[in-house]
Amino acid sequence: MGEGTTTITNAAREPEIIDLQNFLNRMGAKVRGAGSNKIEVVGVKKLKDVSYNIMPDRIEVGTFLCMAAMTNGNLILEGVNNTQIIPIIDKLQECGCKIESKVNKIEISAPKRLRATDIKTMPYPGFPTDMQSIFATALTTARGTSVIVENIFENRYKYTQELIRMGARITIEGKTAIIKGVRRLYNANVKATDLRGGAALVMAALSTKGESKVDNIEYILRGYENFENKIQNIGGKIKEIKI
């Protein structure tokens, strides 16, 4: 609603940006270029009320797929857009998971133990940086050695220190994480340091035989709706403790 034309360069290309453009334009905005590195916004006088269904959360989808993979589970997720998570699907298949994709639905069947794989985070449509900690955690109990290179953000390996407390074997060298798979992780009291790393710690805790406690869950709740209930609905034993 600003006057004139605003140009955004070096813009993110994720599908969420396209979804936002579509929503705004339905309201009467004049936005074009979403999905490219240049977006133009022409100011308008007013916006109108609309009803709009936002796109599925592809990182939440990836989180639950990895949760099933790490806990040797079978899981069906509905209301997903499979074309937006192709890199995640490809890596899960490399790890030995069987995946069946249908329209708005995906089913994963995990092996008894995952195989190691290598990952490089990249801008969309590459492997998403927001899935780095989630996938790395799944690989802590995979057979073999995995190498992850974080090409998007710095200092995104803080969560690994908490995983090490649970028995993971992880070495950090600059933007590279070397993960030597162990047979299993052990329960521990750990602390979330960020949104995705926190969700990864919950996933790690679900894979152990004992009881674990994850502190600082406000990070997790910022990015996952009804996280506790969804995990309970698929058989996970989890309870939020109100303080």
Secondary structure as GFF3:
##gff-version 3
##sequence-region A 1 243
A	DSSP	beta_strand	5	9	.	.	.	ID=ss1
A	DSSP	alpha_helix	15	26	.	.	.	ID=ss2
A	DSSP	beta_strand	30	32	.	.	.	ID=ss3
A	DSSP	beta_strand	38	42	.	.	.	ID=ss4
A	DSSP	alpha_helix	58	70	.	.	.	ID=ss5
A	DSSP	beta_strand	74	78	.	.	.	ID=ss6
A	DSSP	three_ten_helix	82	85	.	.	.	ID=ss7
A	DSSP	alpha_helix	86	94	.	.	.	ID=ss8
A	DSSP	beta_strand	98	102	.	.	.	ID=ss9
A	DSSP	beta_strand	105	109	.	.	.	ID=ss10
A	DSSP	beta_strand	119	120	.	.	.	ID=ss11
A	DSSP	three_ten_helix	129	131	.	.	.	ID=ss12
A	DSSP	alpha_helix	132	139	.	.	.	ID=ss13
A	DSSP	beta_strand	145	149	.	.	.	ID=ss14
A	DSSP	alpha_helix	159	165	.	.	.	ID=ss15
A	DSSP	beta_strand	169	173	.	.	.	ID=ss16
A	DSSP	beta_strand	176	180	.	.	.	ID=ss17
A	DSSP	beta_strand	189	191	.	.	.	ID=ss18
A	DSSP	alpha_helix	195	206	.	.	.	ID=ss19
A	DSSP	beta_strand	213	215	.	.	.	ID=ss20
A	DSSP	alpha_helix	218	221	.	.	.	ID=ss21
A	DSSP	alpha_helix	227	233	.	.	.	ID=ss22
###
